[in-house]
C-alpha cells in the first residue's frame, strides 16, 4: 500500500512539473514583452529641468546625465540619474531606478534607491505614451507619484508630484531628457 501511494505521488509530481515549468516560461515571456515598452530608456541621455517644491529646498534649475541599460539578466531596465552640481544646485540628486513587470499581478513595478533612501512603486500600465507609478515605502503609499512620458525615440520626460495637506497633487519637479548623440 505504501509503495502504491508513493508511486502515485511521484507520478503526480512528474505530471505537474511540466505544467509549472511551462507556466514559469509563459510568465517570463509576458514580462519580457511588457518590459520592451521601456526599451526607449536604454542609452545615454542629457536632461534639463527644475525642482519646483521640495521641503525647505528652494526651487532651482537642474541638469543631469542619465544612463539606461538592461539589468539583472535582461529582466529589468536600470536608469541611473545623476544631477550636476552647480551654484544653484549644491546638493545634486542621484537615483538608481529599476523598472520591471510583475506578470503575476499584471502590473509594472519600480524599485529605486536615492540620496534620501529607497522607494518602490507600481502602475497598472501605460496610458498612451505615459506611465505613472504610485510610490510606496514599506508597503504604504508615500504620497508621491512619478510620471514618465515617451516623446519619440530621442526624448523622454519625467514629472514628480506629491500630495499636499489637502490631498491635491502638486508638481515637485520636471525634467526633459534628450538622447545623447
C-alpha positions, 0 to 999 in steps of 0.5 A: 500500500505504501509503495502504491501511494508513493508511486502515485505521488511521484507520478503526480509530481512528474505530471505537474512539473511540466505544467509549472515549468511551462507556466514559469516560461509563459510568465517570463515571456509576458514580462519580457514583452511588457518590459520592451515598452521601456526599451526607449530608456536604454542609452545615454541621455542629457536632461534639463529641468527644475525642482519646483517644491521640495521641503525647505529646498528652494526651487532651482534649475537642474541638469543631469546625465542619465544612463539606461541599460538592461539589468539583472539578466535582461529582466529589468531596465536600470536608469541611473540619474545623476544631477550636476552640481552647480551654484544653484544646485549644491546638493545634486540628486542621484537615483538608481531606478529599476523598472520591471513587470510583475506578470503575476499581478499584471502590473509594472513595478519600480524599485529605486534607491536615492540620496534620501533612501529607497522607494518602490512603486507600481502602475497598472500600465501605460496610458498612451505614451505615459506611465505613472507609478504610485510610490510606496515605502514599506508597503504604504503609499508615500504620497508621491507619484512619478510620471514618465512620458515617451516623446519619440525615440530621442526624448523622454520626460519625467514629472514628480508630484506629491500630495499636499495637506489637502490631498491635491497633487502638486508638481515637485519637479520636471525634467526633459531628457534628450538622447545623447548623440 
